[in-house]
């Protein structure tokens, strides 16, 4: 994955030491960052899909949310639209792969 993308962080820890880190959950991205370095970074909200700056208050949950979603006042229509876009992107990828497979033998 490109280094220029915005990460979608979630909280986890190293099993043996218990050190808390934040990992990116996007496909093909192995990026992680220690807890003390994450405040001020950009992330994708797990609920609405908006890009937001991580603040100390955001670190309470396992999956980081923007300020609006942390307060519980997020727009469900935007969340639904974000999920539908992801589904449509996935379908487009499948159709492109299928189309490429059909034209490869010609």
N, C-alpha and C positions, 0 to 999 in steps of 0.2 A: 504494500500500500504506500502511497505517496507520503512523504514527510510533511507535506503542506496541508494535510487534512486536519479537521477539528476532531479531537478525541471524544469518545463517549465513555466516561470513567465510571467505575464501580469500585467499592471498597472491598479489600481482601487482605490477607496477611500471610506472611511466610509461615509454613507449618511448624518448623522447629523453634524459631526465635520469637514468633508472635509479632514481629514488626509489621505495622500497618502500612500498606501501600495501596495505590489506586492504579488499576489496570484499564487499558482501553479495550472495549468489547467489540470493536469493529473488526470485520473479517480481514485476515492477513495482517493485523497490526499487533505487534508484541510489546508495544510501549507500556511502561509503568513508571510511576513516580512516587517518591516517598511522601508521607503525609505532611511533613513540615515544608515541602516545596510546592504544594498544589494550590494554595490560596493565590488568587489573581490570575490563574490560567483560564482558558476558555474550554468549555465542554458542551456537549449536546445533552439537553434535558431528556431524561428517560420517559417522562410523561407526555410532553407536548412536542418535543423535537426541536425546540428553539435553542439557539446558541446563547450561552450566558457566561458571565464571569463568576468563577467559584469564589464564594465567601466562606468565612469560618462557619456561619450558620448552615451552609449547604452540606457540611461534612457529617451531619448527624445520621443521615440515612445511608444504607448500603449502596443504593443507586442514586447518583446525584441528580437533584432537581433544581430548576430555576427558582427564583424568588417567588414568582406567582404560584407555581405548583407546590412549593414548600408550605405556603400558607393554605393550600387546599382549594384555591380559587382558580384552577386552570380550566381552560375552555375545552370541553369534551369533544366539540365539533372539530377543533384543530387537531386533537389527538387522533380522532377517527380518520381525518383526512391524511395525516402523516402516515398512519398504518396502511391506508389504501394505496398511497403513493409507493410505499415499500413493496406491497404486493404486486402492483403494476410493474415496477422495475424488475422484480424477480421473474414475472411472466415474460417481459420483454427479453431478458437474458436467455430464458429457456427457448423462446421462439428463434432468437438469433442463432443459438447453438444448433437447434434442429434444422434451420434453414441452411447453415453452413455444412452440416452433415449430408443433407440432400443434394447439395450442389458440388460436393467434393468428388464424387465419382464420375462426374460428367466431363 
